[in-house]
């Protein structure tokens, strides 16, 4: 019975993380915020926010190392994640002014007596209060500190606590009525794995001669609202249909010879150079190098949310070194692969591995 419950929780987690209704932060914004937190931790002039304490929220305490600490509840995480969802850029120099003005809340309820920072989380606020919107903000790795005087705790431990507490990568949203799921390890283990996969760069093909990673970076200008990794991770997970991706191209795409909608470099009226093609079935999409209207060079082709190829092409066929992935996103079955030499669009290996 316990295995059944654990497996069911894992399946629910996988489906929720792949659900198009789940609010998520764009990868490029997530990376920006991770750097913000890292810079914050290293700047000794800005106090560390520590999720601990009740009566002293917003008070400024001095650690034995000299670093200033401010006890808070989950309000700063709510504010930061909501800001990231809105795509807002936050500069390091703005953190203290935000704290002083109350724009960055330190608690849902703040006893202003003795508090230096008194911003409280309102039902209606800007950015939106995620709790009011019906969401529970959850941490993947625990941020608890346990008992003890935070001014006497190891400063490295406190920095790691704040990093996990405010890391966008360590947070996700779930409807409040199902918030208890986030307390189950079977659930959060799957969430952690999927977040890591989504954040990671598209892995290069295992050869010094061929990797399409640099090519994808080069054709990034043709996808102005998403970086390349975000596009392909969302396409592969089924969260973004190619037709939606073309909507993001804002008129850059044109119908080409009834073969699909293309955005990219052209020569003599045909795709040539770097570009993106969405095919008429509205699920297949190719991004990478073209020659005389045909896929040639290095590129990635997504056939469906569960199958994609990354590697070398020639004369519109898979040709050279490449890797096809078969991803079973709605089950716990492991991915399978066809890696190696391709000729005339066919894998030359014997068995998927």
C-alpha positions as CSV (number, residue, x, y, z in Angstrom):
1,X,0.0,0.0,0.0
2,X,2.8,2.4,0.9
3,X,4.4,1.8,-2.5
4,X,1.1,2.5,-4.2
5,X,0.7,5.8,-2.3
6,X,4.3,6.9,-3.1
7,X,4.0,6.1,-6.8
8,X,0.7,7.9,-7.0
9,X,2.2,11.0,-5.3
10,X,5.1,10.9,-7.8
11,X,2.7,10.7,-10.7
12,X,0.6,13.6,-9.4
13,X,3.8,15.6,-8.9
14,X,4.9,14.9,-12.5
15,X,1.6,15.8,-13.9
16,X,1.3,19.0,-11.9
17,X,4.8,20.2,-12.9
18,X,3.9,19.6,-16.5
19,X,0.5,21.2,-16.2
20,X,0.1,24.3,-18.4
21,X,-2.0,25.9,-15.6
22,X,0.9,25.9,-13.1
23,X,2.4,29.4,-12.8
24,X,6.1,29.3,-13.4
25,X,9.0,31.7,-13.8
26,X,10.8,31.9,-17.1
27,X,14.2,30.4,-16.9
28,X,16.1,33.6,-17.8
29,X,14.3,35.4,-15.0
30,X,15.1,32.6,-12.6
31,X,18.8,32.8,-13.4
32,X,18.7,36.6,-12.9
33,X,17.1,36.2,-9.5
34,X,19.6,33.5,-8.5
35,X,22.4,35.9,-9.2
36,X,20.6,38.6,-7.2
37,X,20.4,36.3,-4.2
38,X,24.1,35.4,-4.5
39,X,25.2,39.0,-4.7
40,X,23.0,39.8,-1.8
41,X,24.6,37.1,0.3
42,X,28.0,38.5,-0.5
43,X,27.2,42.1,0.2
44,X,27.7,42.6,3.9
45,X,26.0,46.0,3.9
46,X,22.6,44.3,3.2
47,X,21.0,42.4,6.1
48,X,20.2,38.7,5.8
49,X,16.5,37.7,5.9
50,X,16.1,34.8,8.3
51,X,12.7,32.9,8.4
52,X,12.5,32.6,12.1
53,X,10.9,34.5,15.0
54,X,7.5,35.8,15.8
55,X,7.6,38.8,18.0
56,X,10.7,40.3,16.5
57,X,9.8,40.2,12.8
58,X,11.3,43.3,11.1
59,X,13.8,43.9,14.0
60,X,17.4,44.3,13.0
61,X,19.7,42.0,14.9
62,X,23.5,41.9,14.9
63,X,25.2,38.5,14.3
64,X,28.4,37.7,16.2
65,X,30.2,38.1,12.9
66,X,28.8,41.7,12.6
67,X,26.4,40.9,9.8
68,X,22.9,42.3,10.3
69,X,20.0,39.9,10.4
70,X,16.2,40.5,10.0
71,X,13.8,37.8,11.2
72,X,10.9,37.4,8.8
73,X,8.1,34.9,7.9
74,X,7.4,33.6,4.4
75,X,6.3,37.0,3.2
76,X,9.6,37.9,1.4
77,X,9.5,34.6,-0.5
78,X,6.0,35.3,-1.6
79,X,7.0,38.8,-2.7
80,X,10.1,37.7,-4.6
81,X,8.4,34.8,-6.4
82,X,5.5,37.0,-7.4
83,X,7.9,39.6,-8.7
84,X,9.7,36.9,-10.7
85,X,6.4,35.7,-12.2
86,X,5.7,39.3,-13.3
87,X,9.1,39.3,-15.0
88,X,10.3,42.2,-12.9
89,X,14.0,43.0,-12.7
90,X,15.3,43.8,-9.2
91,X,18.6,45.5,-8.6
92,X,20.7,44.8,-5.6
93,X,20.8,48.5,-4.7
94,X,17.0,48.5,-4.4
95,X,16.8,45.8,-1.7
96,X,17.4,48.1,1.3
97,X,15.1,50.9,-0.1
98,X,12.4,48.3,-0.7
99,X,12.8,47.1,3.0
100,X,12.7,50.6,4.3
101,X,9.7,51.7,2.3
102,X,7.8,48.5,3.2
103,X,7.5,47.4,-0.4
104,X,9.4,44.3,0.5
105,X,7.3,42.9,3.3
106,X,8.9,41.2,6.3
107,X,5.8,39.5,7.6
108,X,2.1,38.9,7.2
109,X,1.7,40.6,10.6
110,X,4.4,42.9,12.0
111,X,4.5,44.3,15.5
112,X,5.9,47.7,14.7
113,X,7.2,48.3,18.2
114,X,11.0,48.0,18.0
115,X,10.9,47.0,14.3
116,X,13.2,48.7,11.8
117,X,11.4,47.3,8.8
118,X,7.6,47.3,9.1
119,X,6.3,46.2,5.6
120,X,3.5,43.7,6.0
121,X,1.9,41.4,3.4
122,X,-1.4,42.9,2.3
123,X,-4.3,41.0,0.7
124,X,-4.0,43.4,-2.2
125,X,-0.5,44.4,-3.1
126,X,1.9,44.9,-6.0
127,X,3.2,42.4,-7.0
128,X,0.1,40.3,-6.2
129,X,-0.1,38.4,-3.0
130,X,0.1,34.8,-4.1
131,X,-1.9,33.6,-1.1
132,X,-4.8,35.9,-2.0
133,X,-4.6,34.5,-5.6
134,X,-5.2,31.1,-4.2
135,X,-1.7,29.7,-4.2
136,X,0.5,28.2,-1.6
137,X,4.2,28.9,-2.0
138,X,6.3,25.8,-1.3
139,X,10.0,25.1,-0.7
140,X,11.5,22.0,-2.3
141,X,14.4,21.8,0.2
142,X,13.6,22.5,3.8
143,X,14.6,26.0,5.0
144,X,14.0,25.3,8.7
145,X,16.7,26.3,11.2
146,X,15.4,24.6,14.3
147,X,15.8,26.0,17.8
148,X,18.5,28.5,18.8
149,X,19.6,32.1,18.8
150,X,20.2,33.1,15.2
151,X,22.8,35.7,16.3
152,X,25.0,32.8,17.6
153,X,24.5,30.4,14.7
154,X,27.2,29.7,12.1
155,X,27.0,32.5,9.5
156,X,27.6,30.0,6.7
157,X,24.5,28.1,7.8
158,X,22.4,31.3,7.9
159,X,23.6,32.3,4.4
160,X,22.6,28.8,3.1
161,X,19.3,29.1,4.9
162,X,18.6,32.5,3.1
163,X,19.7,31.1,-0.2
164,X,17.2,28.2,0.0
165,X,14.5,30.5,1.5
166,X,14.6,33.0,-1.4
167,X,15.8,30.9,-4.3
168,X,13.3,30.8,-7.1
169,X,14.6,27.4,-8.1
170,X,13.7,26.1,-4.6
171,X,10.1,27.3,-4.8
172,X,7.0,26.2,-6.6
173,X,3.3,27.0,-6.4
174,X,0.4,24.6,-5.7
175,X,-3.3,25.4,-5.1
176,X,-3.8,26.1,-1.4
177,X,-6.4,23.4,-1.0
178,X,-3.8,20.8,-2.0
179,X,-0.9,22.5,-0.1
180,X,-0.4,19.4,2.1
181,X,1.1,17.5,-0.9
182,X,4.2,19.7,-0.6
183,X,4.9,18.1,2.8
184,X,5.3,14.7,1.2
185,X,8.8,13.6,0.3
186,X,7.6,11.4,-2.6
187,X,6.0,14.5,-4.1
188,X,8.9,17.0,-3.6
189,X,11.5,14.5,-4.8
190,X,9.9,14.5,-8.2
191,X,9.5,18.3,-8.2
192,X,13.2,18.7,-7.4
193,X,14.2,16.4,-10.2
194,X,12.0,18.1,-12.8
195,X,13.1,21.6,-11.7
196,X,16.7,20.6,-12.1
197,X,16.0,19.3,-15.6
198,X,14.1,22.4,-16.6
199,X,16.8,24.7,-15.3
200,X,19.7,22.8,-16.8
201,X,21.0,23.8,-20.3
202,X,20.2,21.5,-23.1
203,X,22.9,18.9,-22.8
204,X,25.5,19.0,-25.6
205,X,25.9,15.8,-27.7
206,X,28.7,13.7,-26.3
207,X,31.2,14.5,-29.0
208,X,33.8,17.2,-29.6
209,X,32.8,17.5,-33.2
210,X,29.1,18.2,-32.9
211,X,26.9,20.1,-30.5
212,X,24.0,22.3,-31.4
213,X,24.2,24.3,-28.1
214,X,26.0,27.2,-29.7
215,X,23.7,27.1,-32.7
216,X,20.7,27.4,-30.5
217,X,22.2,30.4,-28.8
218,X,22.9,32.0,-32.2
219,X,19.3,31.7,-33.3
220,X,18.0,33.0,-30.0
221,X,17.1,36.4,-31.7
222,X,14.4,34.7,-33.6
223,X,12.6,33.8,-30.3
224,X,12.6,37.2,-28.6
225,X,10.4,36.4,-25.5
226,X,12.0,33.1,-24.6
227,X,15.6,32.0,-24.4
228,X,16.4,28.9,-26.3
229,X,16.5,26.6,-23.3
230,X,13.1,27.8,-22.1
231,X,11.5,27.2,-25.5
232,X,12.8,23.6,-25.9
233,X,12.2,22.6,-22.3
234,X,8.6,23.8,-22.6
235,X,8.1,22.3,-26.0
236,X,9.4,18.9,-24.8
237,X,7.3,18.9,-21.6
238,X,4.2,19.7,-23.7
239,X,3.6,23.0,-21.8
240,X,4.1,25.1,-25.0
241,X,2.7,24.0,-28.3
242,X,4.7,25.1,-31.3
243,X,1.7,27.2,-32.5
244,X,2.0,29.2,-29.2
245,X,5.8,29.6,-29.8
246,X,5.0,31.1,-33.2
247,X,2.7,33.6,-31.5
248,X,5.7,34.7,-29.5
249,X,7.6,35.5,-32.8
250,X,5.4,38.6,-33.2
251,X,5.0,38.5,-36.9
252,X,8.5,37.4,-37.7
253,X,7.2,34.1,-39.0
254,X,6.0,33.6,-42.5
255,X,4.4,30.7,-44.3
256,X,7.1,29.2,-46.5
257,X,6.1,27.2,-49.6
258,X,3.1,25.6,-47.7
259,X,5.7,23.6,-45.6
260,X,5.3,25.4,-42.4
261,X,5.8,28.7,-40.6
262,X,9.4,29.9,-40.7
263,X,11.3,32.6,-38.9
264,X,15.0,33.1,-39.6
265,X,17.6,33.7,-42.2
266,X,16.8,33.4,-45.9
267,X,18.6,33.2,-49.2
268,X,17.0,33.3,-52.6
269,X,13.6,33.0,-50.9
270,X,14.4,29.9,-49.0
271,X,15.5,29.1,-45.4
272,X,19.3,29.4,-45.3
273,X,21.4,29.9,-42.3
274,X,19.8,29.9,-38.8
275,X,16.0,29.6,-38.3
276,X,13.0,28.0,-36.7
277,X,10.3,26.1,-38.6
278,X,6.9,25.0,-37.2
279,X,5.3,22.3,-39.3
280,X,1.7,22.1,-40.4
281,X,0.8,19.4,-37.8
282,X,1.4,22.2,-35.2
283,X,3.4,19.9,-33.0
284,X,6.7,19.4,-34.9
285,X,9.3,22.1,-34.7
286,X,12.9,22.4,-35.9
287,X,15.5,24.9,-34.8
288,X,19.0,25.2,-36.2
289,X,20.9,25.4,-39.4
290,X,19.4,25.4,-42.9
291,X,20.9,25.1,-46.4
292,X,18.9,25.9,-49.6
293,X,15.6,25.3,-47.9
294,X,16.6,22.1,-46.2
295,X,17.7,21.1,-42.6
296,X,21.4,20.8,-43.0
297,X,24.1,21.3,-40.3
298,X,23.3,21.1,-36.6
299,X,19.9,21.4,-35.1
300,X,17.1,20.0,-32.9
301,X,13.8,18.6,-34.2
302,X,10.9,18.0,-31.8
303,X,8.4,15.6,-33.2
304,X,6.1,15.6,-30.1
305,X,6.4,16.3,-26.4
306,X,7.8,12.8,-26.0
307,X,10.3,12.6,-28.8
308,X,13.1,14.8,-30.0
309,X,16.3,14.6,-31.9
310,X,19.5,16.7,-31.4
311,X,22.4,16.4,-33.8
312,X,23.6,16.6,-37.4
313,X,21.4,16.9,-40.5
314,X,22.0,16.8,-44.3
315,X,19.6,17.3,-47.1
316,X,16.6,17.4,-44.8
317,X,17.5,14.1,-43.1
318,X,19.2,13.1,-39.9
319,X,22.7,12.3,-41.0
320,X,25.8,12.1,-38.9
321,X,26.1,12.0,-35.1
322,X,22.9,12.5,-33.1
323,X,20.7,11.5,-30.2
324,X,17.0,10.8,-30.2
325,X,15.2,10.9,-26.9
326,X,11.9,9.2,-26.0
327,X,10.5,10.8,-22.9
328,X,7.6,9.3,-21.0
329,X,6.5,12.4,-19.2
330,X,3.2,11.1,-17.7
331,X,4.7,7.9,-16.3
332,X,7.6,7.0,-14.1
333,X,9.3,5.0,-16.9
334,X,12.8,6.2,-17.6
335,X,13.7,7.9,-20.9
336,X,15.2,5.8,-23.7
337,X,17.7,6.9,-26.3
338,X,19.1,6.2,-29.7
339,X,22.6,7.6,-29.7
340,X,25.2,7.4,-32.5
341,X,25.4,7.4,-36.2
342,X,22.4,8.3,-38.4
343,X,22.2,7.7,-42.2
344,X,19.3,8.6,-44.5
345,X,17.2,9.6,-41.5
346,X,17.7,6.2,-39.8
347,X,19.6,5.3,-36.6
348,X,22.4,2.8,-37.3
349,X,22.4,1.2,-33.9
350,X,20.9,-2.1,-32.9
351,X,19.1,-1.3,-29.7
352,X,17.9,1.8,-27.9
353,X,20.0,2.4,-24.8
